[in-house]
Amino acid sequence: MKKISSLLCALALMVSCFSVSAYAAENNPMPEVEATEAQDVGMQSLTMDEAEVMPSQKFNDLENLSNTNRLTDSLSGVPESALNARENWAINDPVFVGNGTLTDSFDIYVVTLTSKQLSFLKLNSANSNLMAVLYYVDNGMLGDSTGWGVYANGGENYINIPAGQYAIVIGSSTGTEKGDYQLMWNCSNPSGATSIVDATDDLSRVVLYYDNSTILSNGQNILTDLKWEEHETWYMPLGYSARDMSMDLIEAKGVYLGSFSSSAPYSAPNALLVEINRGTWLYTNSYYSNDTGDVTHIINWYDPSGMKTPRTFGEGLYDFSYGPSYIVIDLDTFQVCEFLSAFNYHYTQDGGRTFTLTNLRQLG
């Protein structure tokens, strides 16, 4: 089974499991292993030369509030006393997805930030004339409009907001439009990001790249304790054989967005590839049999290159001789889907697995 260990703060994200039937295992069992020698499985280079790497989307001018994209329209009929004149709602969590119905000239949602955050806003409605605009709040009164916001059904917008209290006001330029709406707000990530990695349609998860050691998903660093692992077992009449592989990220060399597909029965058209600079690498083949009490148990700790594990990947003489090694995350499911590396048995000549990478964009 493959998994991300603690990819989000207390969340273990499980990846696809591939089962091997007893029939297939008995008819094509894994050969018995030697305890002191590596398998001769045919290491081969995994080059990415054929995949053009394009520059990623960058944040250029988000540090100043006045430099962000501004709305061409403004709301009508919103007085300074609006906060005290009618009911309003407080958004206390950094991520908010809520439904409402505009029956008056405006609705108000109050948000409070204790530090500078990169905030995302989106509004969907059957009435495309609705707008959501961010206002300052000053001493309990509605202040000036920031001039920033979103039009209904126009996609998300983002802005760096300094600490303070603000109001998201939903209304229209005429002050007469009405209708149901869905408001989406995510202010969970701090300022300083350089690229957008991914955002779900409802903004319930926003993933931002800061540097090769920090990729935040709703404020949590997904590179902390990032891990890929796989365990396969082949059962035989008197026992079993198994292969275990795992890679724990210590340090990333680079981060890429792209489309990944494999001859294995899965693909990740929206993938994040974390290139390993250093990691904790474990590779074992084992064999166990019990013939009426005559027990044999052998474990081989050598990887396909002939180096013994567990060890620190990136410090070995040949660790970078066969091309880069990546932990691949499927951003659509937010799960680790592969360790793309010549050291992964499946990508050796005997493993027989092939892959393609397209639309690569380097984040760092």
C-alpha positions as CSV (number, residue, x, y, z in Angstrom):
1,M,0.0,0.0,0.0
2,K,1.2,3.5,-0.8
3,K,0.4,6.5,1.3
4,I,1.3,10.0,2.3
5,S,2.3,10.1,6.0
6,S,0.9,13.3,7.6
7,L,0.5,15.1,4.3
8,L,-1.9,17.4,6.2
9,C,-1.5,18.1,9.9
10,A,-3.4,15.0,11.2
11,L,-4.5,13.6,8.0
12,A,-3.1,10.4,6.5
13,L,-3.9,10.3,2.8
14,M,-4.0,6.8,1.4
15,V,-3.1,6.0,-2.2
16,S,-4.3,3.3,-4.6
17,C,-3.7,-0.3,-3.7
18,F,-2.9,-2.9,-6.3
19,S,-3.8,-6.5,-5.3
20,V,-2.2,-9.6,-6.7
21,S,-4.4,-12.6,-6.9
22,A,-3.3,-15.9,-5.3
23,Y,-3.6,-17.6,-8.7
24,A,-1.2,-15.2,-10.4
25,A,1.2,-15.4,-7.4
26,E,1.3,-19.2,-7.4
27,N,1.9,-19.3,-11.2
28,N,4.4,-16.5,-11.3
29,P,6.0,-16.3,-7.8
30,M,8.8,-14.0,-7.0
31,P,12.1,-15.9,-7.1
32,E,13.8,-16.7,-3.8
33,V,16.3,-14.0,-2.9
34,E,19.9,-14.1,-1.7
35,A,20.7,-12.5,1.6
36,T,24.0,-10.9,0.6
37,E,23.5,-9.8,-3.1
38,A,21.4,-7.3,-4.9
39,Q,18.9,-8.4,-7.6
40,D,20.1,-8.1,-11.2
41,V,17.0,-6.3,-12.4
42,G,18.6,-4.0,-15.0
43,M,18.9,-0.4,-13.8
44,Q,18.0,2.0,-16.6
45,S,18.1,5.8,-16.9
46,L,14.8,7.6,-16.5
47,T,15.6,10.8,-18.5
48,M,13.2,13.7,-18.8
49,D,14.9,15.3,-21.8
50,E,12.0,14.8,-24.1
51,A,9.6,16.7,-21.7
52,E,9.8,20.5,-22.2
53,V,9.8,22.4,-18.9
54,M,7.8,25.6,-19.0
55,P,7.9,28.5,-16.5
56,S,5.2,28.4,-14.0
57,Q,2.6,31.0,-13.2
58,K,4.1,33.6,-10.9
59,F,2.7,36.1,-8.5
60,N,4.1,39.5,-9.6
61,D,2.5,42.3,-7.7
62,L,0.5,40.9,-4.8
63,E,2.4,42.5,-2.0
64,N,0.5,45.8,-2.2
65,L,-3.2,45.9,-1.9
66,S,-3.4,48.7,-4.5
67,N,-1.6,46.7,-7.1
68,T,-4.1,43.9,-7.4
69,N,-6.7,43.5,-10.1
70,R,-9.6,45.9,-9.3
71,L,-13.2,45.7,-10.2
72,T,-14.7,48.0,-12.9
73,D,-18.0,48.3,-11.0
74,S,-18.9,49.2,-7.4
75,L,-21.8,48.2,-5.2
76,S,-24.7,50.5,-4.8
77,G,-26.8,51.3,-1.7
78,V,-24.2,50.2,1.0
79,P,-24.1,52.9,3.8
80,E,-21.3,53.3,6.4
81,S,-23.7,52.2,9.1
82,A,-24.5,48.9,7.3
83,L,-22.7,46.8,9.9
84,N,-25.1,48.1,12.6
85,A,-28.1,48.6,10.5
86,R,-28.8,45.0,9.8
87,E,-27.8,41.4,10.5
88,N,-24.4,40.3,9.3
89,W,-22.4,37.1,9.6
90,A,-18.9,36.5,11.0
91,I,-16.5,34.1,9.2
92,N,-14.4,32.7,12.0
93,D,-12.6,29.9,10.1
94,P,-9.9,30.5,7.5
95,V,-11.8,28.3,5.0
96,F,-15.5,29.0,4.3
97,V,-18.0,27.6,1.8
98,G,-21.6,28.7,2.4
99,N,-24.9,29.2,0.7
100,G,-27.1,32.3,1.0
101,T,-30.0,34.1,-0.5
102,L,-29.8,37.8,-1.3
103,T,-33.3,39.2,-0.5
104,D,-32.3,42.8,0.3
105,S,-29.8,45.2,-1.4
106,F,-26.8,43.5,0.3
107,D,-25.5,40.8,2.6
108,I,-22.4,41.3,4.8
109,Y,-19.8,38.7,6.0
110,V,-17.2,40.0,8.5
111,V,-13.7,38.5,8.5
112,T,-10.8,39.2,10.8
113,L,-7.1,38.4,10.0
114,T,-4.4,38.4,12.7
115,S,-1.6,38.4,10.1
116,K,-1.0,39.1,6.4
117,Q,-2.7,36.4,4.4
118,L,-3.0,35.5,0.7
119,S,-6.8,35.3,0.5
120,F,-8.9,33.8,-2.3
121,L,-12.6,34.7,-3.0
122,K,-15.2,33.3,-5.3
123,L,-19.0,33.8,-5.8
124,N,-21.4,31.6,-7.8
125,S,-25.0,32.5,-8.4
126,A,-27.8,31.9,-10.8
127,N,-27.9,35.7,-11.1
128,S,-24.6,36.7,-12.8
129,N,-25.2,40.4,-11.9
130,L,-24.2,39.7,-8.2
131,M,-20.9,40.8,-6.9
132,A,-18.8,40.2,-3.8
133,V,-16.6,43.2,-2.8
134,L,-14.1,43.5,0.1
135,Y,-14.5,46.6,2.4
136,Y,-12.4,47.9,5.2
137,V,-14.0,47.9,8.7
138,D,-13.0,50.8,10.9
139,N,-14.1,51.0,14.5
140,G,-17.2,49.0,13.9
141,M,-18.2,51.0,10.9
142,L,-18.1,50.0,7.2
143,G,-15.1,51.8,5.7
144,D,-14.1,52.4,2.1
145,S,-14.2,49.7,-0.5
146,T,-10.9,48.1,-1.4
147,G,-12.0,48.0,-5.0
148,W,-11.2,44.3,-5.0
149,G,-13.7,41.5,-5.3
150,V,-15.3,39.1,-7.7
151,Y,-18.2,38.9,-10.1
152,A,-20.6,36.0,-9.8
153,N,-19.5,33.0,-11.9
154,G,-16.3,34.8,-12.9
155,G,-13.9,32.5,-11.1
156,E,-11.7,33.2,-8.1
157,N,-9.6,36.2,-7.3
158,Y,-6.8,36.5,-4.8
159,I,-5.2,39.3,-2.8
160,N,-2.6,39.8,0.0
161,I,-4.5,41.3,2.9
162,P,-2.8,42.9,5.9
163,A,-4.0,42.0,9.4
164,G,-7.2,43.7,10.3
165,Q,-11.0,43.4,10.1
166,Y,-12.8,43.4,6.7
167,A,-16.3,42.9,5.4
168,I,-17.2,40.9,2.3
169,V,-20.3,42.6,0.9
170,I,-22.6,40.8,-1.6
171,G,-24.8,42.9,-3.7
172,S,-24.9,44.5,-7.2
173,S,-24.0,47.7,-9.0
174,T,-27.7,48.6,-9.2
175,G,-28.6,47.6,-5.6
176,T,-31.7,45.8,-6.9
177,E,-30.5,42.4,-7.9
178,K,-31.5,39.4,-5.9
179,G,-30.9,35.6,-5.9
180,D,-29.3,32.6,-4.3
181,Y,-25.5,32.4,-4.1
182,Q,-22.6,30.4,-2.9
183,L,-19.7,32.3,-1.2
184,M,-16.3,30.7,-1.1
185,W,-13.4,32.2,0.9
186,N,-9.9,30.8,1.8
187,C,-7.4,32.9,3.8
188,S,-5.5,29.9,5.3
189,N,-2.1,30.6,3.7
190,P,0.3,33.4,4.6
191,S,1.7,36.0,2.1
192,G,5.0,35.3,0.4
193,A,3.9,32.6,-2.0
194,T,5.4,32.7,-5.5
195,S,3.1,30.3,-7.4
196,I,-0.3,28.7,-7.2
197,V,0.0,24.9,-7.1
198,D,-3.7,24.0,-7.0
199,A,-7.1,25.2,-5.8
200,T,-10.3,23.2,-5.7
201,D,-13.4,24.5,-7.4
202,D,-15.0,25.6,-4.1
203,L,-11.7,26.9,-2.6
204,S,-11.9,24.4,0.2
205,R,-8.3,23.6,-0.5
206,V,-5.7,26.1,-1.8
207,V,-2.1,24.9,-2.3
208,L,0.7,27.4,-2.7
209,Y,4.4,27.2,-3.5
210,Y,6.8,29.3,-1.4
211,D,10.1,27.5,-1.9
212,N,11.6,24.0,-2.2
213,S,11.0,23.4,1.5
214,T,7.6,24.9,1.8
215,I,4.4,24.1,-0.1
216,L,1.4,25.0,2.0
217,S,-2.1,23.4,1.7
218,N,-4.5,25.4,3.8
219,G,-1.6,26.5,6.0
220,Q,0.0,23.0,6.4
221,N,3.3,22.1,4.7
222,I,2.8,19.0,2.6
223,L,6.6,18.5,2.3
224,T,6.8,17.7,6.0
225,D,6.9,14.0,6.5
226,L,6.1,13.4,2.8
227,K,6.4,9.7,2.2
228,W,5.8,7.1,-0.5
229,E,5.7,3.4,0.3
230,E,4.7,0.1,-1.3
231,H,4.3,-3.4,0.0
232,E,3.7,-6.4,-2.3
233,T,3.3,-10.0,-1.3
234,W,3.1,-13.2,-3.4
235,Y,1.6,-16.2,-1.6
236,M,2.9,-19.7,-2.3
237,P,1.9,-23.1,-1.0
238,L,4.4,-23.1,1.8
239,G,4.8,-19.4,2.5
240,Y,5.3,-16.1,0.7
241,S,7.7,-13.7,-0.9
242,A,7.5,-10.0,-0.6
243,R,9.0,-6.7,-1.7
244,D,8.9,-3.5,0.3
245,M,10.0,0.0,-0.8
246,S,9.7,3.3,0.8
247,M,11.0,6.9,0.4
248,D,10.8,9.6,3.0
249,L,11.5,13.1,1.8
250,I,14.3,14.9,3.7
251,E,15.1,17.6,1.1
252,A,13.6,18.5,-2.3
253,K,15.8,19.5,-5.2
254,G,13.0,20.9,-7.3
255,V,9.2,20.9,-7.6
256,Y,7.2,20.6,-10.9
257,L,3.6,20.6,-12.1
258,G,2.6,18.4,-15.0
259,S,0.7,15.5,-16.3
260,F,1.9,12.0,-15.4
261,S,0.7,8.7,-16.8
262,S,2.1,5.2,-16.3
263,S,1.6,1.8,-17.8
264,A,0.3,0.8,-14.4
265,P,-3.5,1.2,-14.2
266,Y,-3.5,4.9,-13.1
267,S,-2.7,8.3,-14.2
268,A,-2.5,11.8,-12.7
269,P,-3.3,14.5,-15.3
270,N,-2.9,17.1,-12.6
271,A,0.3,16.1,-10.8
272,L,2.8,17.6,-8.4
273,L,6.3,16.1,-8.8
274,V,8.7,16.6,-5.9
275,E,12.3,15.9,-7.0
276,I,14.3,14.1,-4.3
277,N,17.6,15.7,-3.3
278,R,17.9,13.7,0.0
279,G,15.5,11.1,1.4
280,T,15.4,8.0,3.6
281,W,15.4,5.0,1.2
282,L,14.4,1.5,2.1
283,Y,14.3,-1.5,-0.2
284,T,13.9,-5.2,0.8
285,N,13.1,-8.5,-0.8
286,S,12.0,-11.2,1.6
287,Y,11.2,-14.9,1.4
288,Y,9.4,-17.0,4.0
289,S,8.5,-20.7,4.0
290,N,7.4,-23.2,6.6
291,D,7.7,-26.9,5.4
292,T,6.2,-28.9,8.3
293,G,8.2,-26.9,10.8
294,D,11.3,-26.3,8.7
295,V,11.2,-22.5,8.6
296,T,13.2,-20.4,6.2
297,H,13.2,-16.7,6.3
298,I,15.5,-14.6,4.2
299,I,15.6,-10.8,3.9
300,N,17.7,-9.0,1.3
301,W,18.3,-5.2,2.0
302,Y,20.0,-4.3,-1.2
303,D,18.3,-2.0,-3.8
304,P,18.5,-2.6,-7.6
305,S,21.7,-0.6,-7.8
306,G,23.4,-3.0,-5.4
307,M,23.6,-0.6,-2.5
308,K,22.4,-1.6,1.0
309,T,19.3,0.0,2.6
310,P,18.0,1.6,4.7
311,R,20.3,4.6,3.8
312,T,20.2,8.3,3.0
313,F,19.3,8.6,-0.7
314,G,21.3,11.4,-2.3
315,E,24.6,10.5,-0.5
316,G,25.2,7.3,-2.6
317,L,27.7,7.3,-5.4
318,Y,25.1,6.3,-8.0
319,D,21.9,7.9,-6.7
320,F,21.8,10.5,-9.4
321,S,23.4,8.5,-12.2
322,Y,20.1,7.2,-13.6
323,G,18.1,10.5,-13.8
324,P,16.0,12.3,-11.3
325,S,13.7,10.7,-8.7
326,Y,10.3,12.1,-7.9
327,I,7.5,11.5,-5.4
328,V,4.4,12.1,-7.5
329,I,1.2,13.6,-5.9
330,D,-2.1,13.4,-7.7
331,L,-3.6,16.8,-7.0
332,D,-7.1,15.8,-8.0
333,T,-7.2,13.2,-5.2
334,F,-4.5,14.8,-3.1
335,Q,-2.8,11.4,-2.8
336,V,0.7,10.1,-3.5
337,C,0.5,7.9,-6.6
338,E,4.0,7.0,-7.4
339,F,7.8,7.1,-6.7
340,L,9.0,7.8,-10.2
341,S,12.6,6.6,-10.0
342,A,15.1,4.1,-11.6
343,F,15.4,2.8,-8.0
344,N,11.8,1.8,-8.0
345,Y,11.8,-1.9,-9.1
346,H,8.8,-1.3,-11.4
347,Y,11.0,1.1,-13.6
348,T,13.9,-1.3,-14.0
349,Q,14.2,-3.5,-17.1
350,D,12.7,-6.4,-15.1
351,G,9.9,-4.3,-13.7
352,G,8.8,-3.3,-17.1
353,R,6.8,-0.2,-16.2
354,T,6.8,2.8,-18.5
355,F,5.7,6.4,-18.1
356,T,5.1,9.7,-19.8
357,L,5.4,13.3,-18.5
358,T,3.9,16.2,-20.3
359,N,3.3,20.0,-19.7
360,L,6.0,20.2,-17.1
361,R,6.3,23.5,-15.3
362,Q,9.0,24.1,-12.7
363,L,8.1,25.8,-9.5
364,G,11.5,25.8,-8.0
